[in-house]
Amino acid sequence: MSRYTKRPVLEDEVCVHVMSRVVQKRFLIDERGMEEMRRILRTQATFAGLDVITFCFLKNHFHILLHVDPVTARMEVSDAELVRRFRALYGTKRSPSLGVDGDGLAVVLSQASERTAEVRRKLKARMGNVSVFMRELKTRFTFWYNENFKTVGTFWAERFRSVLVEPGSPALRSVAAYIDLNAVRAGLAKTPQVYRFCGLGEAANNPRAKLAYAWLSRRRHPPPNTRPKTADEIFQSYLTHVQRIVTRLENEKAEAGKATLDTPPPHAVQEARSGNEYMGKGCAVGTFQWIEQLLAPNGLLGFLNPTKPGKPRTIPGSSLYSAKRWRGNETNS
């Protein structure tokens, strides 16, 4: 028995906010480490077929917001795409588990044999899977850190936390802003655009990172008869939203001496400063209808409470809802 519940296997398009802390909450990730973490994130996401919407790396923890479509990431992948993703991850090196490099993999996949089917199955099993993605990302960084700083042992405090987020919804924008504003909340920057190790900071000098924010309002399979917004429209709208929050935070700081315990902060400020309960420790965030589907007995999260699905809890000052936490049930893991 374990105090942790199993994570669901994602079979449909969804977004996931993942986060993890350094062991003993120590401040061990310096700028060199953050650069390496960013490199690993990009290569690992390319291999896994996941879209990184935004991220934030701090000295003792990190946040990543992913767009996941298991069908595109794992099921509908050609052999040529498998080789491309393999090379993105390993470069010219050999895979420790398969014992081949990119050229060797191309040869293996061109053959019709039992080994070919097994290699293809092993590679696809690692794609579109958030748990495998996080395990490999954290393991690769641990190896890099121990090798470069001459240390041994574990680097991360525990397994990662995750929150499902409704794709193309207002909830997704709120979670992205919560992540991008981490450095502002920590007092490391006045705006996220000047913090190098977050999505907005990277987008300031990287058009490709800017395009990733298109997933905030788009879905891979949009409803029929709808005109999707352009990537630039989505990014500019999101940037305006974040700047509005930053301005309100600055105003709140200026008025700090006049505040009272009975004065609730505006929703935008709440979104930037105290969203951890819902955006970092919950189970899922989205509209009422989406959460209700997840918590139905035959829904993705129905197994958490098979006899009586939990009711969504409203997030104060917002139309968003959150489901209960992953942890707390005594189930086999």
C-alpha positions as CSV (number, residue, x, y, z in Angstrom):
1,M,0.0,0.0,0.0
2,S,1.1,3.5,-0.7
3,R,0.0,6.9,0.4
4,Y,0.3,8.0,-3.2
5,T,-2.3,7.4,-5.9
6,K,-1.4,6.2,-9.4
7,R,-1.2,8.8,-12.0
8,P,-3.7,8.4,-14.9
9,V,-2.6,7.3,-18.3
10,L,-3.4,10.2,-20.6
11,E,-5.2,9.2,-23.8
12,D,-6.6,12.5,-24.9
13,E,-5.3,16.0,-25.5
14,V,-4.6,17.8,-22.2
15,C,-2.2,20.3,-20.6
16,V,-0.1,19.5,-17.5
17,H,1.6,21.7,-15.0
18,V,4.5,19.8,-13.6
19,M,6.9,20.9,-10.8
20,S,9.7,19.4,-8.6
21,R,12.0,20.6,-5.8
22,V,15.6,20.1,-5.0
23,V,16.4,17.8,-2.1
24,Q,16.1,19.5,1.4
25,K,14.8,22.6,-0.5
26,R,18.5,23.6,-1.1
27,F,19.4,26.3,-3.5
28,L,21.7,24.2,-5.8
29,I,20.7,25.2,-9.3
30,D,23.0,28.1,-10.4
31,E,22.8,29.8,-13.8
32,R,25.0,27.2,-15.4
33,G,22.6,24.5,-14.1
34,M,19.6,26.4,-15.4
35,E,21.1,26.6,-18.9
36,E,21.7,22.9,-18.8
37,M,18.2,22.3,-17.5
38,R,16.8,24.3,-20.4
39,R,18.8,22.4,-22.9
40,I,17.7,19.0,-21.5
41,L,14.1,20.2,-21.4
42,R,14.1,21.1,-25.1
43,T,15.8,17.9,-26.3
44,Q,13.6,15.7,-24.0
45,A,10.4,17.4,-25.1
46,T,11.3,16.9,-28.8
47,F,12.0,13.2,-28.2
48,A,8.8,12.7,-26.2
49,G,6.6,14.6,-28.7
50,L,5.4,17.1,-26.1
51,D,5.0,20.9,-26.5
52,V,6.5,23.1,-23.8
53,I,4.2,26.1,-23.4
54,T,6.2,27.8,-20.7
55,F,8.6,27.1,-17.8
56,C,10.4,28.7,-14.9
57,F,13.6,27.5,-13.3
58,L,14.6,28.8,-9.9
59,K,17.5,27.8,-7.6
60,N,15.6,25.2,-5.6
61,H,12.7,24.1,-7.9
62,F,11.2,24.4,-11.4
63,H,7.8,24.6,-13.1
64,I,6.9,23.4,-16.6
65,L,3.6,23.7,-18.5
66,L,3.2,21.0,-21.2
67,H,0.7,20.4,-24.0
68,V,0.2,16.7,-24.4
69,D,-1.5,14.9,-27.3
70,P,-0.7,11.1,-26.9
71,V,-2.0,10.3,-30.4
72,T,0.3,12.7,-32.1
73,A,3.2,12.1,-29.7
74,R,3.2,8.3,-29.6
75,M,0.6,6.5,-31.8
76,E,0.9,8.2,-35.2
77,V,4.7,8.4,-35.4
78,S,6.6,7.2,-38.5
79,D,10.0,5.5,-38.4
80,A,11.6,8.6,-39.9
81,E,10.1,10.7,-37.1
82,L,11.4,8.2,-34.5
83,V,14.9,8.6,-35.9
84,R,14.6,12.4,-35.9
85,R,13.5,12.5,-32.2
86,F,16.1,9.9,-31.3
87,R,18.9,12.1,-32.8
88,A,17.4,15.2,-31.1
89,L,17.9,13.5,-27.7
90,Y,21.1,11.5,-28.2
91,G,22.9,13.4,-30.9
92,T,25.7,11.1,-32.3
93,K,25.8,9.1,-29.1
94,R,24.4,5.6,-28.6
95,S,21.3,4.9,-26.5
96,P,22.3,3.0,-23.4
97,S,19.2,0.9,-23.4
98,L,19.1,0.1,-27.2
99,G,22.9,0.1,-27.9
100,V,22.6,2.0,-31.2
101,D,23.1,5.6,-32.5
102,G,20.8,7.4,-34.9
103,D,22.3,5.7,-38.0
104,G,22.1,2.3,-36.3
105,L,18.4,2.9,-35.3
106,A,17.6,3.8,-39.0
107,V,19.0,0.5,-40.1
108,V,17.2,-1.5,-37.4
109,L,13.8,0.1,-38.2
110,S,14.3,-0.6,-41.9
111,Q,14.3,-4.3,-41.2
112,A,11.4,-6.6,-40.7
113,S,12.3,-8.6,-37.6
114,E,11.2,-9.2,-34.0
115,R,13.9,-6.8,-32.8
116,T,12.6,-4.1,-35.0
117,A,9.1,-4.4,-33.5
118,E,10.6,-4.4,-30.0
119,V,12.8,-1.3,-30.6
120,R,9.8,0.5,-32.0
121,R,7.6,-0.4,-29.1
122,K,10.3,0.6,-26.5
123,L,10.8,4.0,-28.1
124,K,7.1,4.8,-28.5
125,A,6.4,3.8,-24.9
126,R,8.6,6.7,-23.8
127,M,6.7,9.2,-25.9
128,G,3.6,11.1,-24.9
129,N,4.1,9.9,-21.4
130,V,4.5,12.7,-18.8
131,S,5.8,10.4,-16.1
132,V,8.5,9.0,-18.3
133,F,9.3,12.5,-19.6
134,M,9.8,13.8,-16.0
135,R,11.8,10.8,-14.8
136,E,14.2,11.1,-17.7
137,L,14.5,14.9,-17.5
138,K,15.3,14.8,-13.8
139,T,17.6,11.8,-14.1
140,R,19.6,13.4,-16.9
141,F,20.0,16.6,-14.9
142,T,21.1,14.6,-11.8
143,F,23.8,12.8,-13.8
144,W,25.0,16.1,-15.2
145,Y,25.1,17.8,-11.8
146,N,26.9,14.9,-10.1
147,E,29.5,14.7,-12.9
148,N,30.2,18.5,-13.0
149,F,30.1,19.2,-9.3
150,K,31.8,15.9,-8.2
151,T,28.9,14.8,-6.0
152,V,26.9,11.6,-5.6
153,G,23.4,10.6,-4.7
154,T,19.9,12.0,-5.3
155,F,19.3,15.6,-6.4
156,W,15.5,15.9,-6.3
157,A,13.5,15.8,-3.1
158,E,10.6,13.6,-4.3
159,R,8.7,12.6,-7.3
160,F,7.2,15.4,-9.3
161,R,3.8,17.1,-8.6
162,S,1.4,17.5,-11.5
163,V,-1.9,19.4,-12.2
164,L,-4.1,18.7,-15.3
165,V,-5.2,21.9,-17.0
166,E,-8.0,22.2,-19.5
167,P,-6.6,22.9,-23.0
168,G,-7.4,26.2,-24.7
169,S,-9.2,27.5,-21.7
170,P,-8.9,30.6,-19.4
171,A,-7.4,28.2,-16.8
172,L,-4.5,27.6,-19.0
173,R,-3.7,31.3,-19.2
174,S,-3.9,31.6,-15.5
175,V,-1.5,28.7,-14.9
176,A,0.9,30.0,-17.5
177,A,0.9,33.4,-15.8
178,Y,1.4,31.8,-12.4
179,I,4.5,30.0,-13.8
180,D,6.0,33.0,-15.6
181,L,5.6,35.2,-12.6
182,N,7.6,32.9,-10.3
183,A,10.7,35.1,-10.6
184,V,8.6,38.2,-9.9
185,R,7.1,36.7,-6.7
186,A,10.6,35.6,-5.6
187,G,11.9,39.2,-6.0
188,L,14.4,38.1,-8.7
189,A,13.0,40.4,-11.5
190,K,10.5,43.2,-11.9
191,T,9.0,41.6,-14.9
192,P,9.2,38.0,-16.3
193,Q,10.5,39.3,-19.6
194,V,13.8,40.2,-18.1
195,Y,14.2,36.8,-16.3
196,R,16.2,34.6,-18.6
197,F,15.0,31.3,-17.2
198,C,11.3,31.5,-17.8
199,G,9.1,31.2,-20.9
200,L,8.6,34.9,-21.4
201,G,12.2,35.7,-20.8
202,E,13.2,33.2,-23.5
203,A,10.5,34.5,-25.8
204,A,12.1,37.9,-25.7
205,N,14.9,36.7,-27.9
206,N,13.6,33.5,-29.3
207,P,10.7,33.6,-31.8
208,R,10.2,29.8,-31.5
209,A,9.5,30.1,-27.8
210,K,7.1,32.9,-28.5
211,L,5.1,30.6,-30.9
212,A,4.7,28.0,-28.1
213,Y,2.3,30.3,-26.3
214,A,-0.2,29.7,-29.2
215,W,-1.3,26.6,-27.2
216,L,-2.8,28.9,-24.6
217,S,-5.9,29.5,-26.8
218,R,-5.5,26.8,-29.5
219,R,-6.2,23.1,-29.4
220,R,-4.7,20.5,-31.7
221,H,-8.3,19.5,-32.6
222,P,-10.3,22.8,-32.4
223,P,-14.1,22.9,-32.5
224,P,-15.6,23.1,-36.0
225,N,-16.6,26.4,-37.6
226,T,-14.2,28.4,-35.4
227,R,-11.5,30.8,-36.6
228,P,-8.4,30.2,-34.5
229,K,-6.4,33.2,-33.4
230,T,-3.0,33.7,-34.8
231,A,0.0,32.9,-32.7
232,D,0.9,36.6,-32.5
233,E,-2.6,37.6,-31.4
234,I,-2.5,35.0,-28.6
235,F,0.9,36.0,-27.4
236,Q,0.1,39.7,-27.4
237,S,-3.1,39.1,-25.4
238,Y,-1.2,36.9,-22.9
239,L,1.6,39.5,-22.6
240,T,-1.0,42.2,-21.8
241,H,-2.6,40.0,-19.2
242,V,0.8,39.4,-17.5
243,Q,1.7,43.0,-17.6
244,R,-1.6,43.9,-16.0
245,I,-0.8,41.5,-13.1
246,V,2.7,43.0,-12.7
247,T,1.3,46.5,-12.6
248,R,-1.2,45.5,-9.9
249,L,1.5,43.8,-7.9
250,E,3.5,47.0,-8.0
251,N,0.5,49.0,-6.9
252,E,-0.2,46.6,-4.1
253,K,3.4,46.9,-2.9
254,A,3.1,50.7,-2.9
255,E,-0.1,50.4,-0.9
256,A,1.2,47.7,1.4
257,G,1.2,50.1,4.4
258,K,-2.5,50.8,3.9
259,A,-3.7,47.2,3.5
260,T,-5.7,45.4,6.2
261,L,-6.2,41.7,6.9
262,D,-9.9,42.1,5.9
263,T,-9.0,43.4,2.4
264,P,-8.9,40.6,-0.2
265,P,-6.4,41.1,-3.0
266,P,-7.8,41.5,-6.6
267,H,-8.0,38.3,-8.6
268,A,-5.1,39.2,-10.8
269,V,-2.9,39.6,-7.8
270,Q,-4.3,36.4,-6.3
271,E,-3.4,34.6,-9.5
272,A,0.2,35.8,-9.3
273,R,0.8,35.3,-5.6
274,S,-1.4,32.8,-3.9
275,G,-2.5,30.3,-6.7
276,N,-0.4,27.5,-5.3
277,E,-3.3,25.7,-3.7
278,Y,-5.1,25.4,-7.0
279,M,-2.4,25.6,-9.6
280,G,0.4,23.8,-7.9
281,K,-1.1,21.4,-5.4
282,G,-4.5,20.5,-6.9
283,C,-5.4,17.7,-9.3
284,A,-7.0,19.5,-12.2
285,V,-8.0,23.1,-13.0
286,G,-10.5,24.2,-15.6
287,T,-14.1,25.0,-16.3
288,F,-16.9,23.4,-14.2
289,Q,-18.0,21.2,-17.1
290,W,-14.5,19.9,-17.8
291,I,-13.8,19.1,-14.2
292,E,-17.1,17.4,-13.9
293,Q,-16.2,15.1,-16.8
294,L,-12.8,14.3,-15.2
295,L,-14.5,13.3,-11.9
296,A,-17.2,11.2,-13.4
297,P,-17.1,7.5,-12.5
298,N,-15.8,6.7,-16.0
299,G,-13.7,9.9,-16.3
300,L,-10.0,10.2,-16.2
301,L,-9.9,11.0,-12.4
302,G,-13.0,9.0,-11.4
303,F,-10.7,6.3,-9.9
304,L,-9.6,8.7,-7.2
305,N,-13.0,8.2,-5.5
306,P,-15.0,5.5,-7.3
307,T,-17.9,5.5,-4.9
308,K,-18.6,9.3,-4.8
309,P,-16.7,11.6,-7.2
310,G,-15.7,14.8,-5.4
311,K,-17.4,18.1,-6.3
312,P,-15.3,20.8,-8.0
313,R,-14.2,23.6,-5.7
314,T,-14.5,27.1,-7.1
315,I,-11.4,29.3,-7.1
316,P,-12.3,32.5,-5.3
317,G,-12.7,35.5,-7.6
318,S,-12.8,33.4,-10.7
319,S,-15.0,31.2,-12.9
320,L,-12.4,28.4,-12.8
321,Y,-12.7,25.2,-10.8
322,S,-10.2,22.8,-9.3
323,A,-10.5,19.1,-8.4
324,K,-9.0,17.6,-5.3
325,R,-5.3,16.6,-4.9
326,W,-3.5,13.5,-6.2
327,R,-2.3,12.5,-2.8
328,G,-4.1,11.4,0.3
329,N,-5.7,8.1,-0.8
330,E,-4.4,4.8,0.3
331,T,-4.1,2.9,-2.9
332,N,-1.7,0.6,-4.6
333,S,0.8,2.5,-6.7
